Amino acid sequence: VQLIESGGQLVQAGTSLTLSCVVSGRTISRLDAGWFRQSPGKERELIAEAKWAGGATSYADSVKGRFTITRDNTDNTVYLQMNDLKPDDTAIYYCALAVGSNAGISGPKYWGQGTQVTVSS
């Protein structure tokens, strides 16, 4: 299973960016998906989750109202739309996929290689 993220770049505060995560080797339609991020000196944190059953989404307080996770089961891709970016959003962003329909994103998961997002003030 491969997860390939793209879209990370250097942007100015207040702008928007969309990250993509293309999955191969598994069909995402019955798997929970999520986006994590890790800043220097900090632990990797879950910032957005999209469950396969019912389509429910959830967000960390730090990004709620600014970020949106979506999934395209036809293209086997997970997206993260990020609006009103702030310098504190600077991090490596990782896409993750639960390994099974009953696993959940907090359990065993597949990881992408990460994409760097840098937000300048």
C-alpha positions in Angstrom: 0.0 0.0 0.0 1.4 3.4 -1.0 0.2 6.8 0.1 1.7 9.7 -1.9 1.1 13.2 -0.6 1.6 16.3 -2.6 0.7 20.0 -2.5 3.0 21.2 0.3 4.9 24.5 -0.3 5.9 27.8 1.1 3.0 30.2 1.4 2.2 33.5 3.1 -0.1 33.7 6.1 -3.7 34.1 5.2 -3.6 32.1 2.0 -5.0 28.7 1.2 -3.5 25.4 0.1 -4.8 22.0 -0.8 -2.9 18.8 0.0 -3.6 15.6 -1.9 -3.0 12.0 -0.9 -3.2 9.4 -3.6 -3.6 5.9 -2.4 -2.6 2.8 -4.3 -2.8 -0.9 -3.3 -6.0 -0.6 -1.2 -9.4 0.8 -1.9 -10.1 3.6 0.6 -13.9 3.4 0.4 -14.2 1.3 3.6 -11.2 2.7 5.5 -11.0 5.6 7.8 -8.5 8.3 6.7 -6.8 11.1 8.4 -4.2 13.9 8.2 -1.5 14.3 10.8 1.1 17.0 11.2 4.4 17.3 13.0 6.3 20.4 13.8 10.0 20.5 14.9 10.2 19.4 18.5 6.6 18.4 18.7 4.8 15.1 18.5 2.9 14.1 15.5 -0.8 15.1 16.0 -4.0 14.1 14.3 -5.7 17.2 12.8 -8.4 15.8 10.6 -10.2 12.6 10.3 -12.8 11.3 7.8 -14.6 8.0 8.7 -15.7 5.8 5.9 -19.0 4.8 7.6 -21.4 7.7 7.4 -18.8 10.2 6.2 -18.3 11.8 9.6 -15.4 14.2 9.9 -13.6 15.6 12.9 -10.9 18.2 13.5 -8.4 19.3 16.1 -9.4 22.6 17.7 -6.3 24.3 16.2 -7.7 23.8 12.6 -11.4 23.6 13.1 -13.2 26.1 10.9 -10.2 26.5 8.6 -9.3 23.0 7.4 -11.5 20.6 5.6 -10.8 16.9 4.9 -12.6 15.2 2.0 -12.2 11.9 0.3 -12.9 10.9 -3.3 -13.5 7.2 -3.3 -13.6 7.1 -7.1 -10.1 8.5 -7.4 -8.9 6.8 -4.2 -7.7 10.2 -3.0 -7.9 12.1 0.3 -7.7 15.9 0.4 -7.0 18.5 3.0 -8.2 22.0 2.1 -6.4 24.5 4.3 -7.7 28.1 4.5 -6.4 31.2 6.4 -3.0 29.6 7.0 -1.0 30.7 10.0 2.7 30.5 10.8 1.8 27.9 13.5 0.5 25.6 10.7 4.1 25.1 9.5 4.8 21.4 9.7 5.2 18.2 7.8 1.8 16.9 6.9 1.2 13.2 6.7 -1.7 11.3 5.2 -2.8 8.1 7.0 -5.2 5.3 6.3 -6.5 2.7 8.7 -5.4 -0.8 7.9 -8.9 -2.3 8.2 -12.6 -1.3 8.2 -12.8 -1.9 12.0 -9.4 -0.4 12.9 -10.0 3.3 13.0 -7.4 6.0 12.4 -6.1 5.7 16.0 -5.2 2.1 15.4 -2.7 0.5 13.0 -2.4 2.6 9.9 -0.5 3.1 6.7 1.5 6.3 6.3 2.5 8.6 3.5 6.0 10.1 3.3 4.9 13.5 4.3 4.8 16.9 2.6 6.2 20.1 4.0 4.0 23.1 4.5 5.7 26.4 5.5 3.7 29.5 6.3 5.5 32.8 6.4 4.3 35.8 8.4 
